[in-house]
């Protein structure tokens, strides 16, 4: 049986005490986020695609987003930031409106290091972000654009939700759920 010296024991006790003090201090100093803590109320998000060109086509032609100039991320930055394991990437940027105050949908793929497909049967099939909602002016026009693209609504099609709006749920080329919400335009 190996003996632990008093010096080692004292060192372990001191380390444990310091870690406890740091953890306790972190709990006391942490303040909950408040609405004013954010510099923007807009949320951007990224989608990893199996074929980014096919997904750009879907999100621009079927959903109706507009592509802006994208940007490149170096392998070194990807690794240093923890986003990738030293993989470079190009990000395609899509928006649903104009100006600086719009959410950006960022699409990318990794041909040399493809990911794994999640179970996309239903939104409850896999943990994580499960669907994206786009608010449209006319759900009938948006639904017809999706159908013309070859993407049929899931379930019973358009379903009415509170506020005189309708919801259509679709899947993008990788099976990610896309919701379109809006009123039916009055004729």
BAFI-3210 file (N, C-alpha, C; in Angstrom, 3 decimals, decimal comma, padded with zeros to 6 digits):
// residues 187
n [1|2|3|4|5|6|7|8|9|10|11|12|13|14|15|16|17|18|19|20|21|22|23|24|25|26|27|28|29|30|31|32|33|34|35|36|37|38|39|40|41|42|43|44|45|46|47|48|49|50|51|52|53|54|55|56|57|58|59|60|61|62|63|64|65|66|67|68|69|70|71|72|73|74|75|76|77|78|79|80|81|82|83|84|85|86|87|88|89|90|91|92|93|94|95|96|97|98|99|100|101|102|103|104|105|106|107|108|109|110|111|112|113|114|115|116|117|118|119|120|121|122|123|124|125|126|127|128|129|130|131|132|133|134|135|136|137|138|139|140|141|142|143|144|145|146|147|148|149|150|151|152|153|154|155|156|157|158|159|160|161|162|163|164|165|166|167|168|169|170|171|172|173|174|175|176|177|178|179|180|181|182|183|184|185|186|187]
n.u [000,844|000,573|001,929|000,782|002,353|002,482|002,886|001,958|-000,721|-001,497|-001,144|-003,121|-005,429|-005,285|-005,530|-008,102|-009,587|-009,085|-010,252|-012,902|-013,385|-013,055|-015,118|-017,332|-017,116|-017,535|-020,196|-021,423|-020,773|-021,899|-024,384|-027,795|-028,774|-030,036|-032,540|-031,237|-028,606|-027,725|-026,315|-027,733|-030,957|-031,232|-030,775|-028,350|-027,774|-026,132|-026,091|-025,039|-024,462|-025,038|-024,657|-023,870|-024,457|-026,839|-028,458|-028,333|-029,681|-032,243|-032,980|-032,977|-034,568|-036,918|-037,677|-037,257|-035,254|-032,537|-029,330|-026,364|-023,031|-020,685|-018,309|-014,937|-013,481|-010,506|-008,511|-006,902|-008,159|-010,608|-009,780|-008,501|-010,664|-012,293|-014,318|-013,886|-011,948|-009,403|-010,289|-010,857|-013,399|-016,124|-018,585|-021,890|-024,098|-027,369|-030,390|-033,565|-034,568|-033,900|-031,149|-029,326|-030,463|-031,354|-031,920|-029,398|-028,925|-026,624|-024,976|-023,050|-020,646|-018,644|-016,656|-014,327|-014,470|-017,045|-020,095|-022,299|-025,547|-028,399|-031,192|-034,005|-036,709|-038,872|-039,451|-038,843|-037,068|-034,271|-031,919|-031,242|-031,098|-033,993|-035,808|-036,495|-038,097|-039,787|-041,314|-043,884|-045,480|-047,675|-049,063|-050,170|-048,979|-046,294|-046,433|-047,176|-044,867|-043,020|-044,110|-043,954|-041,228|-040,847|-041,142|-043,141|-045,681|-045,583|-047,488|-050,894|-050,748|-051,183|-051,911|-054,193|-053,331|-053,349|-054,348|-055,146|-053,375|-051,422|-049,665|-047,093|-045,174|-042,072|-039,331|-035,841|-033,155|-031,444|-033,100|-033,770|-036,129|-038,337|-040,295|-043,006|-044,784|-047,709|-050,313|-053,209|-053,463|-055,838|-058,279]
n.v [-001,162|002,172|005,005|008,245|011,266|013,733|016,246|015,977|015,407|017,788|019,541|018,592|019,122|021,916|022,524|021,527|023,204|025,686|025,301|024,944|027,484|029,098|028,077|028,692|031,472|032,013|031,315|033,241|035,618|035,413|036,762|036,742|036,862|039,838|041,621|043,952|043,179|042,311|043,089|042,974|042,014|040,129|036,847|034,871|031,881|028,764|026,211|023,015|021,393|018,629|019,000|021,962|023,699|022,673|023,124|025,936|026,578|025,521|027,106|029,660|029,508|027,938|028,617|031,388|033,134|035,543|035,515|036,765|038,191|035,753|034,391|033,349|030,986|030,361|027,363|027,458|029,442|028,158|025,959|027,263|028,638|026,595|025,698|023,926|020,974|021,909|022,484|024,231|026,527|027,686|030,103|030,475|033,131|033,875|035,806|037,011|039,455|042,983|045,198|045,951|044,774|042,005|038,510|036,131|033,296|030,858|028,846|025,914|023,432|020,448|018,969|017,386|016,378|015,075|015,290|013,473|012,235|013,174|011,655|012,481|012,074|013,103|016,151|015,510|013,429|013,677|015,296|018,831|021,778|021,891|022,917|025,590|028,683|030,667|033,732|034,659|036,793|035,920|032,936|031,164|031,766|031,265|028,528|027,442|028,066|026,395|023,879|023,987|023,888|021,301|020,403|019,113|019,992|018,748|016,348|017,240|019,302|022,787|024,189|025,792|028,266|030,105|033,592|033,990|032,948|030,648|027,519|025,866|022,965|021,795|019,983|020,531|019,941|018,258|017,169|018,774|020,453|022,940|025,631|027,525|030,409|032,305|034,630|033,962|035,632|038,179|038,222]
n.w [000,000|-000,865|000,676|001,495|001,785|004,444|003,412|000,766|001,296|002,584|000,424|-001,357|000,149|000,277|-002,462|-002,996|-001,319|-002,532|-005,062|-004,285|-003,191|-005,469|-007,081|-005,457|-005,396|-008,090|-008,361|-006,784|-008,099|-010,609|-012,570|-013,567|-017,025|-018,546|-020,437|-021,429|-021,585|-024,015|-027,198|-029,472|-030,658|-032,483|-033,708|-035,125|-037,010|-037,726|-040,209|-040,836|-043,801|-046,057|-048,720|-049,667|-051,820|-052,851|-050,627|-050,389|-052,722|-052,088|-049,801|-050,923|-053,287|-052,629|-049,927|-049,985|-049,155|-049,355|-050,786|-049,438|-049,765|-048,773|-046,389|-045,625|-043,385|-041,831|-041,446|-039,201|-037,588|-037,199|-035,672|-033,444|-032,321|-031,586|-033,180|-035,337|-036,160|-037,129|-039,707|-042,699|-043,868|-045,917|-045,561|-046,421|-046,563|-045,761|-045,857|-044,572|-045,109|-045,506|-044,754|-041,679|-039,473|-039,473|-039,202|-039,809|-041,768|-041,816|-043,992|-044,500|-045,621|-045,230|-047,136|-046,987|-044,465|-043,696|-041,801|-039,549|-040,115|-038,286|-036,558|-038,182|-038,070|-036,505|-034,607|-032,018|-032,133|-031,926|-029,811|-029,500|-031,643|-033,446|-035,360|-037,687|-037,825|-040,129|-040,719|-042,763|-045,249|-046,706|-046,396|-048,221|-050,710|-050,003|-049,345|-051,831|-053,299|-052,021|-052,661|-055,466|-055,683|-055,005|-052,465|-050,193|-047,774|-044,413|-042,452|-042,139|-043,871|-044,308|-041,199|-039,030|-036,659|-033,522|-033,746|-036,336|-038,130|-040,136|-040,149|-041,801|-042,180|-043,255|-044,842|-045,214|-047,665|-046,137|-044,301|-042,148|-040,114|-041,287|-040,569|-041,783|-041,121|-041,231|-042,304|-044,356|-047,321|-047,892|-050,399]
ca.u [000,000|001,391|001,649|000,765|003,039|001,718|003,026|001,022|-002,071|-001,711|-001,289|-004,437|-006,431|-005,225|-006,077|-009,552|-010,137|-009,027|-011,264|-014,192|-013,481|-013,257|-016,464|-018,286|-017,026|-018,146|-021,644|-021,855|-020,557|-022,681|-025,687|-028,604|-028,845|-031,180|-032,719|-030,263|-027,259|-027,405|-026,117|-028,665|-032,043|-031,202|-030,005|-027,883|-027,488|-025,469|-026,572|-024,061|-025,189|-024,318|-024,348|-024,220|-025,059|-028,235|-029,169|-028,467|-030,761|-033,500|-033,325|-033,251|-035,657|-038,148|-038,045|-037,318|-034,202|-031,610|-027,935|-025,416|-021,657|-020,288|-016,957|-014,123|-012,887|-009,285|-008,385|-006,306|-009,188|-011,553|-009,179|-008,286|-011,949|-012,981|-015,404|-013,537|-010,677|-008,445|-010,933|-011,287|-014,756|-016,740|-019,926|-022,867|-024,958|-028,698|-031,222|-034,985|-034,956|-032,833|-030,611|-028,435|-031,214|-032,007|-031,265|-028,622|-028,831|-025,286|-024,899|-021,692|-020,429|-017,268|-016,480|-013,230|-014,779|-018,499|-020,700|-023,241|-026,932|-029,191|-032,530|-034,866|-038,081|-039,752|-038,636|-038,446|-036,212|-032,876|-031,731|-030,595|-031,972|-034,766|-036,519|-036,338|-039,373|-039,759|-042,616|-044,134|-046,625|-048,805|-048,742|-050,588|-047,905|-045,103|-046,697|-047,133|-043,460|-042,400|-044,623|-043,356|-039,835|-040,855|-041,143|-044,523|-045,830|-045,742|-048,756|-052,121|-050,520|-051,288|-052,831|-054,456|-052,834|-053,962|-054,011|-055,508|-052,219|-051,324|-048,345|-046,719|-043,896|-041,403|-037,962|-034,831|-032,503|-030,833|-034,121|-034,029|-037,488|-038,502|-041,665|-043,429|-045,945|-048,231|-051,739|-053,615|-053,772|-057,239|-058,429]
ca.v [000,000|003,372|006,006|009,631|012,079|014,856|017,375|015,719|015,550|019,217|020,127|018,220|019,858|023,318|022,574|021,349|024,426|026,753|025,018|025,246|028,937|029,630|027,698|029,472|032,850|032,095|031,288|034,506|036,716|035,229|037,418|036,275|037,778|040,736|042,057|044,971|042,609|041,930|044,206|042,790|041,069|039,223|035,626|034,219|030,482|028,036|024,871|022,197|020,733|017,580|019,611|023,355|024,320|022,220|023,799|027,345|026,595|025,316|028,247|030,850|029,288|027,441|029,415|032,781|033,966|036,178|035,236|037,870|037,675|034,929|034,620|032,168|030,793|029,574|026,164|027,867|030,092|027,113|025,187|028,128|029,003|025,384|025,363|022,760|020,318|022,387|022,432|025,529|026,466|028,873|030,289|031,152|033,920|034,112|036,661|037,064|040,849|043,903|046,029|045,348|044,158|040,788|037,261|035,513|031,845|030,592|027,470|025,466|021,990|019,993|017,850|016,519|015,850|015,136|014,950|012,361|012,668|012,900|011,119|013,624|011,599|014,078|017,098|014,918|012,268|013,960|016,516|019,942|022,659|020,977|023,534|027,016|029,280|031,892|034,382|035,108|037,697|035,181|031,508|030,459|031,967|030,559|027,094|027,106|028,130|025,160|022,759|024,120|023,459|019,853|020,148|019,067|020,193|017,526|016,199|017,563|020,500|024,021|024,110|027,099|028,503|031,342|034,874|033,998|032,551|029,233|026,927|024,779|022,384|021,184|019,560|020,984|018,792|017,355|016,694|019,718|020,979|024,360|026,076|028,796|030,876|033,556|034,674|033,785|036,972|038,380|038,503]
ca.w [000,000|-000,999|001,709|001,039|002,791|004,991|002,489|-000,336|001,825|002,786|-000,911|-001,884|000,918|-000,181|-003,820|-002,880|-000,732|-003,540|-006,081|-003,663|-003,080|-006,819|-007,500|-004,662|-005,868|-009,418|-008,172|-006,215|-009,042|-011,824|-012,554|-014,695|-018,163|-018,601|-021,823|-021,799|-021,651|-025,386|-028,117|-030,578|-030,414|-033,628|-033,509|-036,349|-036,746|-038,797|-040,541|-041,554|-044,879|-046,782|-050,013|-049,409|-053,006|-052,895|-049,542|-050,769|-053,707|-051,367|-048,941|-051,734|-054,243|-052,009|-048,751|-050,417|-048,578|-050,284|-050,436|-049,366|-049,860|-047,644|-045,901|-045,378|-042,063|-042,010|-040,617|-037,927|-036,782|-036,817|-034,578|-032,282|-031,715|-031,155|-034,093|-036,152|-035,847|-038,130|-041,024|-043,236|-044,391|-046,517|-045,018|-047,274|-045,676|-046,316|-045,008|-044,905|-045,275|-045,881|-043,686|-040,678|-038,387|-039,929|-038,837|-040,880|-041,803|-042,352|-044,489|-044,814|-045,660|-045,030|-048,081|-046,553|-043,135|-043,587|-040,514|-039,498|-040,140|-037,091|-036,807|-038,496|-038,233|-035,876|-033,857|-030,743|-032,390|-031,591|-029,040|-030,184|-032,404|-034,279|-036,473|-037,911|-038,195|-040,933|-040,717|-044,131|-045,416|-047,272|-046,273|-049,433|-051,697|-049,517|-049,474|-053,263|-053,693|-051,516|-053,461|-056,806|-055,547|-054,801|-051,025|-049,721|-046,339|-043,640|-041,739|-042,873|-044,678|-043,536|-040,061|-038,438|-035,306|-033,005|-034,359|-037,744|-038,940|-040,485|-040,030|-042,702|-041,782|-044,401|-044,549|-046,174|-048,299|-045,165|-043,386|-041,060|-040,147|-041,597|-040,384|-042,358|-040,374|-041,728|-042,623|-045,760|-047,814|-048,259|-051,836]
c.u [000,898|000,971|001,670|001,386|002,128|001,751|002,049|-000,405|-002,414|-001,938|-002,650|-005,550|-006,468|-005,838|-007,599|-010,205|-010,160|-010,092|-012,654|-014,418|-013,764|-014,664|-017,514|-018,291|-017,689|-019,657|-022,146|-021,763|-021,438|-024,049|-026,494|-028,639|-030,123|-031,349|-031,687|-028,843|-026,813|-027,239|-027,058|-029,751|-032,147|-030,333|-029,631|-027,633|-026,893|-026,056|-025,473|-024,843|-024,360|-023,883|-024,797|-024,869|-026,533|-029,053|-029,343|-029,620|-032,122|-033,897|-033,563|-034,474|-036,964|-038,592|-038,143|-036,295|-033,318|-030,186|-027,114|-024,017|-021,309|-018,885|-016,263|-013,606|-011,670|-009,298|-007,863|-007,350|-010,217|-011,060|-009,050|-009,590|-012,697|-014,133|-015,121|-012,232|-009,680|-008,990|-011,260|-012,727|-015,144|-018,166|-020,764|-023,853|-026,264|-029,509|-032,666|-035,469|-033,771|-032,357|-029,750|-029,182|-032,042|-031,215|-030,561|-028,628|-027,515|-025,183|-023,465|-021,665|-018,950|-017,055|-015,408|-013,490|-016,300|-019,002|-021,607|-024,651|-027,643|-030,520|-033,480|-036,326|-039,093|-038,887|-038,169|-037,469|-034,767|-032,820|-031,071|-031,605|-032,706|-035,502|-036,247|-037,683|-039,125|-041,175|-042,817|-045,383|-047,870|-048,441|-049,134|-049,499|-046,654|-045,259|-046,617|-045,693|-042,729|-042,827|-044,025|-041,899|-039,741|-040,846|-042,569|-044,584|-046,050|-047,135|-049,946|-051,952|-050,569|-052,314|-052,974|-053,927|-053,452|-053,487|-054,338|-054,358|-052,253|-049,865|-048,201|-045,346|-043,339|-040,042|-037,032|-034,112|-031,826|-031,825|-034,393|-035,437|-037,471|-039,985|-041,874|-044,714|-046,404|-049,718|-051,967|-054,043|-055,231|-057,319|-059,511]
c.v [001,236|004,405|007,395|010,464|013,191|016,046|017,212|015,910|017,024|019,911|019,829|018,976|021,320|023,473|022,455|022,611|025,560|026,533|025,308|026,735|029,559|029,315|028,509|030,921|033,025|032,108|032,627|035,642|036,605|035,870|036,915|037,332|038,607|041,167|043,079|044,451|042,306|043,159|044,119|041,813|040,052|038,024|035,072|032,757|029,818|026,649|024,165|021,339|019,605|018,097|021,067|024,024|023,943|022,927|025,285|027,482|026,460|026,563|029,530|030,644|028,860|028,319|030,898|033,698|034,529|035,882|036,524|037,316|036,896|035,275|033,293|032,173|029,899|028,364|026,538|028,532|029,074|026,306|026,040|028,479|027,796|024,994|024,093|022,161|020,618|022,267|023,852|025,408|027,778|028,926|031,069|031,849|034,238|034,946|036,655|038,497|041,682|044,687|045,236|044,553|042,974|039,578|036,692|033,996|031,544|029,110|027,118|023,950|021,695|018,760|016,872|015,893|015,894|014,692|013,741|012,915|012,247|012,267|012,301|013,197|012,625|015,042|016,530|013,753|012,452|015,243|017,595|020,803|021,812|021,634|025,027|027,557|030,564|032,439|035,043|035,994|036,964|033,696|030,726|030,563|031,190|029,054|026,654|027,134|026,859|023,965|022,799|023,682|021,945|019,450|020,242|019,349|018,845|017,481|016,477|018,782|021,736|023,846|025,487|027,147|029,812|032,604|034,932|033,638|031,049|028,804|025,826|024,282|021,586|020,664|020,074|019,765|017,810|016,857|017,595|020,296|022,485|024,677|027,400|029,184|032,194|033,490|034,286|035,168|037,058|038,786|039,493]
c.w [000,000|000,036|001,072|002,143|003,285|004,053|001,327|000,119|002,019|001,440|-001,512|-001,167|000,468|-001,564|-003,783|-002,317|-001,753|-004,607|-005,540|-003,553|-004,440|-007,296|-006,754|-005,128|-007,220|-009,298|-007,671|-007,226|-010,288|-011,666|-013,736|-015,800|-018,082|-020,062|-022,287|-021,921|-023,080|-026,269|-029,315|-030,157|-031,545|-033,293|-034,887|-036,024|-037,967|-038,968|-041,327|-042,542|-045,485|-048,151|-049,938|-050,623|-053,120|-051,817|-049,813|-051,764|-053,024|-050,586|-049,732|-052,626|-053,585|-050,838|-049,115|-049,782|-049,680|-049,840|-050,494|-049,607|-048,594|-047,190|-045,641|-043,945|-042,278|-041,085|-039,236|-037,020|-036,316|-035,638|-033,324|-031,565|-031,176|-032,060|-034,896|-035,650|-036,965|-039,559|-041,483|-043,729|-045,047|-046,005|-046,023|-046,341|-046,400|-045,329|-045,499|-045,115|-045,690|-044,671|-042,718|-039,617|-038,869|-039,449|-040,054|-040,700|-042,505|-042,711|-044,845|-044,920|-045,512|-045,891|-047,612|-045,185|-042,925|-042,217|-040,630|-039,450|-038,859|-037,503|-036,977|-038,667|-037,716|-035,078|-032,529|-030,905|-031,957|-030,779|-029,894|-030,906|-033,436|-035,434|-036,517|-038,373|-038,972|-040,977|-042,085|-044,182|-045,888|-047,275|-047,526|-050,498|-051,280|-049,656|-050,931|-053,784|-053,232|-052,358|-054,864|-056,792|-055,387|-053,344|-050,510|-048,224|-045,653|-043,007|-042,637|-043,769|-043,811|-042,418|-039,437|-037,006|-034,808|-033,735|-035,842|-038,677|-039,195|-040,414|-041,063|-042,288|-042,959|-043,951|-045,635|-046,753|-047,341|-044,127|-042,208|-041,216|-040,377|-041,442|-041,102|-041,641|-040,981|-041,998|-044,082|-046,228|-048,214|-049,715|-052,079]
res [x|x|x|x|x|x|x|x|x|x|x|x|x|x|x|x|x|x|x|x|x|x|x|x|x|x|x|x|x|x|x|x|x|x|x|x|x|x|x|x|x|x|x|x|x|x|x|x|x|x|x|x|x|x|x|x|x|x|x|x|x|x|x|x|x|x|x|x|x|x|x|x|x|x|x|x|x|x|x|x|x|x|x|x|x|x|x|x|x|x|x|x|x|x|x|x|x|x|x|x|x|x|x|x|x|x|x|x|x|x|x|x|x|x|x|x|x|x|x|x|x|x|x|x|x|x|x|x|x|x|x|x|x|x|x|x|x|x|x|x|x|x|x|x|x|x|x|x|x|x|x|x|x|x|x|x|x|x|x|x|x|x|x|x|x|x|x|x|x|x|x|x|x|x|x|x|x|x|x|x|x|x|x|x|x|x|x]
***
